Amino acid sequence: MNTAMLKARWAGLRPREQAMVAAATAVVAVALVWLVALGPALSTLRSAEAQRRAVDTQLQHMRSLQAQAQALQSQPKLSYDEALRLLEQSVQQRLGTTARLVVVGERVNITLAGTAPDALAQWLTQARVNARALPSEARLHRNPGGLWEGTLVLTLPPR
């Protein structure tokens, strides 16, 4: 329809019909403005504080990881022998008789038999920080008592 036809049609309506069409047009216009402009903006505004808190938490976590990485990078280099000594010492202290250590070159195979989860977690942290040993393989499972069994393969610093 062109504009002339619309004007003629509008002029042919009674004043009451014109008022109803104008009201309906206004309602549709208000609904479109709400759906396109105001609704999404208000929704974003409502969720902004929660998103900011989540991003702040994530930023703090990333900063703590950065500090840990910088601390690890600033540590002096370890020789292979020193790293192996520290690793063997940590196995004896943290895992005791629940672990057996076998050294094959720069790789260390550790067999776990009934190791407590807390002891394993603490030992892994200590092995990473003190001996600079990196886990390269893990085949672990929990036994019915909730203890860890299986093997871990760690890589020591090169000779």
C-alpha positions as CSV (number, residue, x, y, z in Angstrom):
1,M,0.0,0.0,0.0
2,N,1.2,3.5,-0.8
3,T,0.8,6.6,1.4
4,A,-2.1,8.0,-0.5
5,M,-4.1,4.9,0.0
6,L,-3.3,4.8,3.7
7,K,-4.4,8.5,4.1
8,A,-7.6,7.8,2.3
9,R,-8.3,4.8,4.4
10,W,-7.5,6.8,7.6
11,A,-9.9,9.6,6.5
12,G,-12.6,7.0,5.9
13,L,-12.5,5.8,9.6
14,R,-14.8,7.2,12.2
15,P,-13.1,9.2,15.0
16,R,-13.6,6.3,17.5
17,E,-11.9,3.8,15.1
18,Q,-9.1,6.3,14.5
19,A,-8.5,6.6,18.3
20,M,-8.5,2.8,18.6
21,V,-6.0,2.4,15.7
22,A,-3.8,5.1,17.2
23,A,-3.9,3.5,20.6
24,A,-3.0,0.1,19.1
25,T,-0.2,1.6,17.1
26,A,1.1,3.3,20.3
27,V,1.0,0.1,22.2
28,V,2.9,-1.8,19.5
29,A,5.5,1.1,19.3
30,V,6.0,1.0,23.1
31,A,6.3,-2.8,23.0
32,L,8.9,-2.6,20.3
33,V,10.9,0.1,22.1
34,W,10.8,-2.0,25.3
35,L,11.8,-5.3,23.5
36,V,14.6,-3.7,21.4
37,A,16.0,-0.9,23.6
38,L,15.0,-0.9,27.2
39,G,14.5,-4.5,28.2
40,P,17.9,-5.8,27.2
41,A,19.6,-2.7,28.7
42,L,17.8,-3.2,32.0
43,S,18.6,-6.9,32.0
44,T,22.3,-6.1,31.5
45,L,22.2,-3.5,34.2
46,R,20.7,-6.0,36.7
47,S,23.3,-8.7,36.0
48,A,26.3,-6.3,35.8
49,E,27.1,-6.4,39.5
50,A,27.1,-10.2,39.7
51,Q,29.2,-10.4,36.5
52,R,31.6,-7.9,38.0
53,R,32.0,-9.9,41.2
54,A,32.6,-13.1,39.2
55,V,35.2,-11.4,37.0
56,D,36.9,-9.9,40.2
57,T,37.0,-13.4,41.7
58,Q,38.5,-14.8,38.5
59,L,41.0,-11.9,38.4
60,Q,42.2,-12.7,41.9
61,H,42.6,-16.3,41.1
62,M,44.6,-15.5,38.0
63,R,46.8,-13.1,40.0
64,S,47.5,-15.8,42.6
65,L,48.4,-18.2,39.8
66,Q,50.7,-15.6,38.3
67,A,52.4,-15.1,41.7
68,Q,52.9,-18.9,42.0
69,A,54.3,-19.1,38.5
70,Q,56.7,-16.2,39.2
71,A,57.8,-17.7,42.5
72,L,58.5,-21.0,40.7
73,Q,60.4,-19.2,37.9
74,S,62.5,-17.3,40.4
75,Q,63.7,-20.4,42.2
76,P,67.2,-21.5,41.5
77,K,67.8,-24.3,39.0
78,L,68.1,-27.8,40.6
79,S,70.5,-30.4,39.5
80,Y,69.1,-33.8,38.6
81,D,70.7,-35.4,41.7
82,E,69.4,-32.8,44.1
83,A,65.9,-33.1,42.6
84,L,65.9,-36.9,42.9
85,R,67.1,-36.6,46.5
86,L,64.3,-34.1,47.4
87,L,61.7,-36.3,45.6
88,E,62.8,-39.4,47.5
89,Q,62.8,-37.5,50.7
90,S,59.2,-36.2,50.1
91,V,58.0,-39.7,49.2
92,Q,59.3,-41.0,52.5
93,Q,57.9,-38.1,54.5
94,R,54.5,-37.7,52.9
95,L,53.6,-41.1,51.5
96,G,55.6,-43.5,53.7
97,T,55.1,-47.2,53.0
98,T,52.1,-46.5,50.7
99,A,54.4,-45.6,47.8
100,R,57.2,-47.3,46.0
101,L,59.6,-45.2,43.9
102,V,61.5,-46.5,40.8
103,V,63.9,-44.2,38.8
104,V,64.3,-44.7,35.1
105,G,66.5,-42.0,33.6
106,E,64.7,-38.6,34.1
107,R,61.4,-40.3,34.7
108,V,60.3,-41.6,38.1
109,N,57.6,-44.2,38.4
110,I,55.7,-44.1,41.7
111,T,53.4,-47.0,42.6
112,L,50.7,-46.1,45.1
113,A,49.0,-48.7,47.3
114,G,46.3,-47.4,49.7
115,T,47.5,-43.7,49.8
116,A,45.3,-41.2,51.6
117,P,43.9,-38.4,49.3
118,D,45.2,-35.6,51.5
119,A,48.7,-37.1,51.7
120,L,48.8,-37.5,47.9
121,A,47.7,-33.9,47.3
122,Q,50.3,-32.5,49.7
123,W,53.0,-34.7,48.3
124,L,52.2,-33.7,44.7
125,T,52.5,-30.0,45.7
126,Q,55.7,-30.7,47.6
127,A,57.2,-32.7,44.7
128,R,56.3,-29.9,42.2
129,V,57.6,-27.0,44.3
130,N,60.7,-28.6,45.9
131,A,61.9,-31.2,43.5
132,R,60.6,-29.5,40.3
133,A,59.1,-32.9,39.3
134,L,56.3,-32.6,36.8
135,P,53.6,-35.3,36.5
136,S,53.5,-36.7,33.0
137,E,51.3,-39.7,33.4
138,A,48.8,-40.9,36.0
139,R,46.8,-44.1,36.2
140,L,45.0,-43.8,39.5
141,H,41.8,-45.2,40.9
142,R,40.2,-45.2,44.3
143,N,39.7,-48.4,46.2
144,P,36.5,-49.1,48.1
145,G,38.1,-47.5,51.2
146,G,38.6,-44.2,49.4
147,L,42.3,-44.5,49.1
148,W,44.3,-44.0,45.9
149,E,46.0,-46.9,44.1
150,G,47.9,-46.9,40.8
151,T,50.9,-45.4,39.2
152,L,52.3,-41.9,38.6
153,V,55.1,-41.0,36.3
154,L,57.0,-37.8,37.1
155,T,59.6,-36.1,35.0
156,L,62.7,-34.6,36.8
157,P,64.8,-31.8,35.6
158,P,67.3,-32.9,32.9
159,R,70.8,-34.0,33.9
